[in-house]
Amino acid sequence: MNENYFDELLKDNSSGSLTLLKSLNSIIKNLPEKNFPSVSDFRRLFDHLRQFENINKYLTRLAELKKKKDLIGKLTLVRSTEIYLKEIPVRIYNNFKKEAGNIKSLITLSNSNTVFHVLLKIHSESPKLNIFISESRPVLEGRILAEELARNNISCTILTESQIPLMIPEIDCAVIGADRILKNGDVVNKAGSMILAVACKYFRKPLFVLTDQTKYSEQTNFKPKNYPTDEVWSKRDSKIVIKNYYFELIPRDLITNIITD
């Protein structure tokens, strides 16, 4: 049964790392009391979710508990993760507000759970907030974020990545999440973030990374993984090479500040 649960999780290529961690933690919580993921499950989870630093740390800790057969430790991990996930957005929002002050417009991309909850908080205090969202091709996670905001009665404007530079002069700041922060402060996030960062630098607009402390890594480099090319174009031609990188590196000097919990 647990393999079916993990299969559904591993099919999710549009959720942010906190949403994926929440789903993974829920699966672990609902496994039979004495069960841990199998060796093959761990292998699949690490391979598919390796870009997400917080999930890697969670899985590493879970593997250690499995090796020790520490069932109490597993329960403690699940409960502490549940509490932490609830507290993160509030802490980050409070720190962001101190840094950014009152803003009337911003731009973001992809589908970060952290950014979503911060937007809810900002909108509750500034109902006229203008939100621009890059749709994040090819999986279109930005549209998912837009739909979530609409369900919460929050209006927004969707645009493609190529239109980002056109919008930057109209906004007060840009906000993105992070999937990993390297040891030197460079940030790994959804492809399109680099376009946003360069445009913000050119127009002298602040770019804030909103993330929790579990995203900090001891790694010093990043190698992008090429995902299924059919998502970009199903064309088959030996003379056409198709690339589909979900994640990219944003240098620290293009980032105004990294705001954590």
Buried (B, 14 or more C-beta within 10 A) or exposed (E): EBEEBBEEBBEEBBBBBBBBBBBBBBBBBEBEEEBBBEEEBBEBBBEBBEBBBBBBBBBEBBBEBBEEEBBEBBBEBBEEBBEBBEEBBEBBBEBBBEEBEEBEBBBBBBBBBBBBBBBBBBBEEEEEBBBBBBBBBBBBBBBBBBEBBEEEEBEBBBBEBEBBBEBBEEBBBBBBBBBBBBEEBBBBBBBBBBBBBBBBBEBEBBBBBBBBEBBBBEBEEBEBEEBEBEBBEEEEEEEEEBEBEBBBBBBBEBBBBBBBB
